Amino acid sequence: MSLNTKLLVGGVFCDLQKASDCVDHDLLLSKMHWYGISGKGYNLIQSYLKNRYQRVLTANKSRQYYSEREPIRYGIPQGSILGPLFFILYIKDLPKTMEISANPVLFADDTSMIITKSDPIVFTNTINRNIIKIKKWFKSNSLSLNIDKTHFLQFHMKIIQNHDFQISYENKQITKAQNIKFLEIIIDSNLSWKQHIDDIIPKLNKACFAIRSVELFMSLEAMRFIYFSYFHSVLSYGIRFWGNSVHSKCIFKIQKTTITVITNSGKRDSCHDLF
């Protein structure tokens, strides 16, 4: 993201409280019907959500007590492939309540909006207006915002003054953060990616140590499999964002060390062909 010195760029990163447990089945089904899901597909989803019951069991010494069975009207079964899909369909209309300038970003229960304005007052008012809008939407859709895990992050360059904005939700001030973890990537206010790189360095060092420990007992093909499973999976995640950072050189030094261990090469050997 390129930052113009005349622009104020900030993001509100929202976290929904027990989002999966609060999904209203009737409302979810009505939204699916509105999106065009009908016929056998709709009936199958309806049978999946409806007619589920639960009861509470309490134990006192040797005796057990059961409550009456009650129908489950809220919540989507977690741990299933359909769970995230149902939730995405449930909140799909949330961006329509925001202003176009809010630039919403939705991924399951991680809801964010990016605001870009040139005037500090307009910038603050735009954020507060959109927070009021999403507050109304959350209330009408049986969801609530976890204010303790909701943060405001202002993006700015080091040479630009960092303004002190006051953002609130239900008379509670939203915490202003210098960095935030979004989809397992740590984003800082300067977009330097230093915090994210510092976070994955120990993970890569542990993977490198594990590879070094088993190097004498494994074939090259097995070592390659271990590398892609434990090292490369961490290295490649989000690399399009942080890969060009000035702080990323140490990451690729760890990678070079790991490659030389796998191929049993010397420290001074060129890694071009090894890669």
DOVO-118888 format. One line per 5 residues: number of its first residue (from 1); their letters; for each residue x, y, z of C-alpha. Coordinates in steps of 0.02 Angstrom, whole numbers, plus 50000, padded with zeros to 5 digits. Layout:
<atoms>
NUM> a> X Y Z; ...;
</atoms>
This chain:
<atoms>
1> mslnt> 50000 50000 50000; 50076 50165 49949; 50045 50309 50069; 50023 50485 50003; 50088 50617 50124;
6> kllvg> 49922 50711 50106; 49815 50560 50150; 49763 50486 50316; 49744 50298 50308; 49675 50195 50451;
11> gvfcd> 49591 50030 50481; 49468 49966 50610; 49494 49781 50642; 49338 49707 50721; 49317 49543 50813;
16> lqkas> 49143 49470 50836; 49099 49395 51004; 49056 49209 50993; 49007 49239 50813; 48975 49059 50763;
21> dcvdh> 48864 49028 50915; 48751 49178 50879; 48699 49142 50700; 48509 49144 50690; 48451 48992 50589;
26> dllls> 48292 49072 50525; 48384 49229 50472; 48522 49127 50389; 48396 49025 50290; 48302 49181 50236;
31> kmhwy> 48465 49258 50173; 48507 49099 50077; 48336 49103 49997; 48362 49286 49950; 48531 49241 49870;
36> gisgk> 48441 49115 49760; 48470 48952 49853; 48309 48852 49834; 48239 48682 49793; 48328 48525 49852;
41> gynli> 48485 48619 49900; 48387 48735 50015; 48289 48589 50091; 48451 48495 50124; 48529 48644 50214;
46> qsylk> 48368 48672 50311; 48367 48491 50370; 48550 48510 50420; 48513 48660 50532; 48338 48623 50595;
51> nryqr> 48271 48493 50715; 48426 48487 50823; 48403 48476 51011; 48515 48492 51162; 48502 48467 51349;
56> vltan> 48612 48497 51500; 48683 48359 51609; 48734 48392 51790; 48807 48262 51907; 48794 48257 52097;
61> ksrqy> 48894 48114 52173; 48814 47958 52100; 48660 48040 52026; 48641 48127 51859; 48512 48257 51813;
66> ysere> 48455 48302 51638; 48366 48459 51584; 48225 48460 51459; 48274 48447 51277; 48265 48616 51191;
71> piryg> 48280 48654 51004; 48440 48738 50945; 48392 48899 50857; 48562 48984 50853; 48738 48935 50805;
76> ipqgs> 48814 48838 50662; 48901 48670 50688; 49087 48706 50708; 49224 48595 50642; 49132 48564 50480;
81> ilgpl> 49169 48624 50304; 48998 48706 50292; 49020 48808 50452; 49131 48946 50380; 49029 48949 50219;
86> ffily> 48867 48975 50316; 48944 49117 50416; 49010 49203 50260; 48835 49197 50185; 48766 49264 50349;
91> ikdlp> 48875 49420 50349; 48885 49444 50161; 48766 49593 50166; 48865 49685 50301; 48969 49788 50177;
96> ktmei> 48808 49858 50102; 48775 49951 50265; 48944 50040 50256; 48991 50190 50153; 49086 50158 49992;
101> sanpv> 49239 50246 50064; 49249 50120 50207; 49326 49983 50097; 49267 49833 50201; 49370 49673 50212;
106> lfadd> 49279 49517 50272; 49352 49347 50313; 49240 49239 50423; 49223 49330 50591; 49372 49446 50556;
111> tsmii> 49288 49605 50495; 49390 49758 50447; 49369 49923 50358; 49501 50036 50284; 49469 50224 50281;
116> tksdp> 49568 50348 50174; 49539 50535 50192; 49642 50693 50179; 49559 50792 50319; 49578 50730 50501;
121> ivftn> 49402 50785 50551; 49321 50703 50399; 49429 50550 50431; 49368 50532 50611; 49186 50568 50568;
126> tinrn> 49188 50439 50428; 49252 50304 50545; 49126 50345 50681; 48981 50350 50558; 49025 50180 50490;
131> iikik> 49045 50108 50664; 48868 50166 50703; 48807 50083 50544; 48889 49915 50581; 48827 49926 50761;
136> kwfks> 48647 49932 50697; 48681 49788 50579; 48758 49682 50717; 48608 49714 50830; 48481 49668 50695;
141> nslsl> 48578 49509 50654; 48599 49446 50833; 48787 49479 50834; 48893 49585 50949; 49065 49662 50938;
146> nidkt> 49204 49605 51055; 49268 49777 51101; 49421 49707 51192; 49484 49627 51031; 49434 49769 50915;
151> hflqf> 49573 49891 50874; 49607 50045 50770; 49769 50053 50672; 49828 50210 50584; 49946 50183 50439;
156> hmkii> 50077 50320 50423; 50256 50348 50369; 50388 50392 50498; 50402 50569 50430; 50215 50599 50446;
161> qnhdf> 50136 50654 50609; 50036 50519 50696; 49868 50597 50742; 49780 50553 50904; 49608 50497 50846;
166> qisye> 49468 50452 50967; 49362 50308 50901; 49223 50239 51011; 49090 50104 51008; 48943 50105 51131;
171> nkqit> 49030 50238 51236; 49187 50131 51247; 49346 50190 51165; 49420 50074 51035; 49602 50040 51074;
176> kaqni> 49729 50115 50957; 49865 49989 50917; 50037 50003 50840; 50023 49829 50766; 49889 49696 50750;
181> kflei> 49881 49514 50699; 49761 49492 50553; 49743 49318 50478; 49905 49267 50565; 50002 49411 50486;
186> iidsn> 50062 49549 50602; 50029 49719 50521; 50115 49870 50596; 50073 50053 50573; 50226 50088 50462;
191> lswkq> 50203 49930 50358; 50383 49885 50394; 50333 49704 50436; 50468 49697 50569; 50351 49627 50702;
196> hiddi> 50291 49490 50586; 50468 49442 50537; 50521 49439 50720; 50373 49325 50754; 50417 49193 50624;
201> ipkln> 50605 49191 50655; 50591 49075 50809; 50473 48959 50711; 50598 48945 50568; 50745 48919 50687;
206> kacfa> 50651 48776 50772; 50614 48698 50602; 50797 48716 50552; 50853 48635 50715; 50731 48490 50689;
211> irsve> 50797 48464 50513; 50976 48467 50574; 50933 48339 50709; 50865 48209 50588; 50980 48245 50441;
216> lfmsl> 51092 48094 50474; 50947 47972 50475; 50842 48032 50328; 50857 48022 50140; 50864 48179 50035;
221> eamrf> 50684 48152 49977; 50624 48135 50157; 50720 48292 50207; 50640 48385 50065; 50468 48330 50125;
226> iyfsy> 50508 48389 50303; 50572 48555 50236; 50412 48593 50141; 50303 48536 50286; 50385 48628 50431;
231> fhsvl> 50493 48765 50356; 50428 48819 50187; 50246 48825 50245; 50293 48957 50375; 50411 49049 50259;
236> sygir> 50292 49065 50111; 50137 49123 50207; 50110 49307 50170; 50280 49325 50087; 50205 49437 49953;
241> fwgns> 50180 49568 50088; 50337 49556 50196; 50459 49478 50072; 50526 49646 50010; 50550 49717 50184;
246> vhskc> 50725 49772 50233; 50706 49663 50387; 50679 49503 50287; 50864 49470 50251; 50884 49369 50412;
251> ifkiq> 50740 49257 50357; 50826 49208 50196; 50990 49180 50289; 50899 49050 50396; 50829 48974 50237;
256> kttit> 51003 48964 50160; 51070 48879 50317; 50927 48753 50311; 50960 48713 50128; 51145 48683 50161;
261> vitns> 51100 48565 50304; 50980 48466 50194; 51106 48450 50051; 51255 48425 50169; 51344 48572 50089;
266> gkrds> 51475 48689 50160; 51437 48860 50231; 51535 48945 50092; 51457 48845 49950; 51345 48937 49829;
271> chdlf> 51161 48900 49859; 51101 48952 49686; 51099 48776 49616; 51046 48701 49783; 50886 48803 49784;
</atoms>
